[in-house]
């Protein structure tokens, strides 16, 4: 899947959304989101201090720092998600890239 992902984010958009994310982390809403200490993606309890703010639609792909697009996420899930959307990750799991040996038999 990484071979088709072409990121060319607008630096002004990224800067603006990162600033909004910093402000969002200081709100009561965000504190309520992380209070349970559970990752949005893997549902593991990692503790509130170990959760990061993840953009479901990544900022680099035009995502916004809004309550509807930001979720608490453990570091492992955030690192594996990279700049993909959850739907893209699911598709990659359902249809993994074929190995060259399979293509040779096709």
C-alpha angles and dihedrals in degrees: 000000000000091000094071101040107106113183120193103153123186105250092214091053092048092049093047094048093046089054090050090049091053089052092046091055089061095056129102087238092062092045088054090050094054097036093095091050093224125141114237093221109038096023091223118147104239101155129259093268091058096053124099130198110256126191109224089207100037119240088233087062095048099275121152132227096243132132090253093055102039124080136169111259136177117242093250094055092043091052094047093046093056109162096335128110119236089250091056091050091052092049090051090053092048095045109028118186112275117243116245090250090063092050091052091058095047 
